[in-house]
Amino acid sequence: MGGARSGDRGRGTAGAVGQPNLLAPADVPALSARFWALVVATGVLAGLAGAALMALLYASAHLTYAYRSGSFLAAVEQAGAVRRVVALAAAGAVAGIGWWLLRWWTGPGGSEVSTALWRDEGRLPLRRSLGTAVLSVVIVGMGASLGREAAPRLAGAALASRLCDWARIDTAHRRLLAACGAGAGMACVYNVPLGGALLTLEVMLGVLSLRLALPALATSGIATAVSWTVLPTGPTYQLPEVPLSASLTVFAVLLGPLAGLVSVGWVRMIRIAHEHRPTGWRLVVAPVLVFTAVGALAVPYPQLLGNGKDIVQLTLGAQLAAPALVALLFLKPIATAGSLGSGASGGLFTPTLAVGALLGSLAGQGWTHAWPGPAAGFAVIGAAAVLAAAMQAPVAAIVLMLELTRTVDALMVPLLFAVTGAMLVSRRLDTPSIYSVRLPAQ
């Protein structure tokens, strides 16, 4: 026994206490007091940036559709068919001209968080990144079928990168802090501090290590608390009470593999769209044409406009009939992939949730004929399963859905089953994530 204790001491503290997760990756040195000060500063700046960007998003939406209160979808429906098309055409013009001018002003260089973390040592140009973030939230507010989370993620990472320039810290710490800033930006705008931290670890760093988890948790928590001064503190989605149900559990087991197949198709659509993004003068024209086409599709289907938040909420309330679910399940991915492929910059988080919620709700409507169950549960299960497989982040996806809806007990086991099934299928087909397929070719 004495020899065993001696051997444990020889392996170091982490081995002695039996916590291998204390052993961070070899390229991440110990975290100094100066680094923790940067963590606090990153959290504060990410929270302020997220709040400011969401205020700009809301202002763009209210100005475009001339409304003072109520949901975005209600405003779009009341605006009328012509205004929808004109608004999207204007959003395309803002996107095309805006990004062309931004590239002319800032020069060469990328502004993608994933590219910066995985290939560019965590470096992000501040002017280019903040300009991209502003343009992104403006066009989403005007109705572009893209996610709003790209902007605060990018802003948080860029501000963290600038702090690293000022502090002159090494590359390993720069990558970690930039990833924490990106996760914190996501966390504060959706009020999901734990989900934002897990997004940092599982998606952007790919490591669930205690040394890395602590700064990720701290930045997300600080950013969320700071954003509470401006942004709502309640759940993103209003979910009716979902009781424990054997029907939901069996449904989740069966839906998981199907959700995995849908996520594979969705990721491949994103890859194709990204590979065909325009360059040169086409960058000015393509967004106008594609966005106008999306506006035309929104004449019969106004739910297509925006990031998809209203679609998810409609599925949770079982407010969409089967024909509408089928149409939106087909059209929403096309609208989002087309918008991304036109050269516009935006997120994919909520559009992915919308695709999964539509799938779960549609499958659930058929399932209830054989075994009744709560409609909201079907939508949540579908959303989590597709999100997990598309992001290649099962733990983060489950926690994000629980935080977004503020429900735990009744849906925990079904979510685990559905996400596991979806992940097994997507991994079997060797499918990357919606983030890695957007990396530029080497």
C-alpha positions, 0 to 999 in steps of 0.5 A: 500500500505504501508503494502505491501511495508513493507511485500516486505522488510520483504521478502528480496531484491530479493522479493522486486524487483520481481526477484525470480531468484536472490534466488539461491539454498539454498546450494549455499552461496553468492559469495565472492571476493575470489570466483570471483578470482577463476572464472577468474583463471578457465576461463583462465586455461580452455581456455588454456587447451582447446586450448592445447587439440585441438592442440593435436587433430589436430596433431593426425589426421594429423599424422594418416592420413598423411595430411597437410590441408583440412577437416578430411573427405577428408583426411580419403577418400584419406587414403584408405581402409586399412589405415582406418582399421589399424588406427582404430585398432591402436586407439583401442590399444591406448585406451585399453592399455592407460586407463589400464596403467592410472588406474594402475598409478593413482589408483581407482577413477572416472573421469566423470564430471557428477559423480563428480558434482552430487555424488562426491562433485565436486572433480576430480583427476587431474592426472586421469582426464588430462590423460583421456582427453589426451587419449580421444582427441588422439583417436578421432583424430585417427578416433574414433566415439566419441565426442571431447568435453569430454576432454576439459570439463573434463580438465576444471572441474578438473583444477577448482577442483584443484583450490578449493583444493588450496583455500579450499572452501566449497562443494557448491562453489566447485560444482559450480566452477567445473561445470563452468570449464566444461562449459568453456572447452566446450565453448572455443573449439566450440567458443560458450560462451553463449551455454557453460554457458547455458550448465553449468546451464541447464545440469550440475547444473539444475538451471537457477538462476542469482547468478549461471548464472554470474560465468557461463557466466564469465568463458565461456567468459574468456575461449573462449577469451583465446582460440582465441589466438590459435583456429579459431574464426568463426562458427563451421559449414558453413551454406548457407543463410536460408530464412524465410519459412512457409515450415520449420515452419510446418516441425519443428512442425511435426519433433519434436515428431519424433526427440523425439522418435529418441532421446529416442532410442539413449539415451537407446543405450548409457545406454546399452553400458555404462552398458556393459563396460568391466573391467579387462583385457577385457578393453585392448582387447575390444577397439581393436576389436570394433574400428577395426570393426568401421574401417571396416565399414568405408571402404564403409562409411568413414563419420563414422570416427571422431566425426561427424562434417563432417556428419553435414556439409554434411547435411547442404550442402545437399551433401548426397543422401537418401541411404547414409543418411539412412545408416549413420543414422543407422550406426553412432549411432551403431559406437558411442555406440559401441565405448563407450561400449568398454570402451573408454572415449569420448563425445557424443555432436557432434555424437548426432548432427550428428544423428539429422542432418541426421534425419532432412536431410532425412525427409527434402528430403521427405518433399520437394516433398510436400513443398519445403524448404531450405535443410540446415534448415531441418538439423539444425532443426533435430540436435537441436531437437534431441540434446535438448531431448538427453541432456534434455536441450532445451534452451542450445540446441537452443542457441548452434545450433544458435552459431554453425551456426551463424544464428538467424532470419529465424530458431528461430521459427522453432527451438522452435517448433521442440525442444518443440515437441521433449522434450514433447515426451522424457519427456512423456516417462520419458527419462533421459539425455545422461549424467545421464544414464552414472552415475555408479549404486549406 
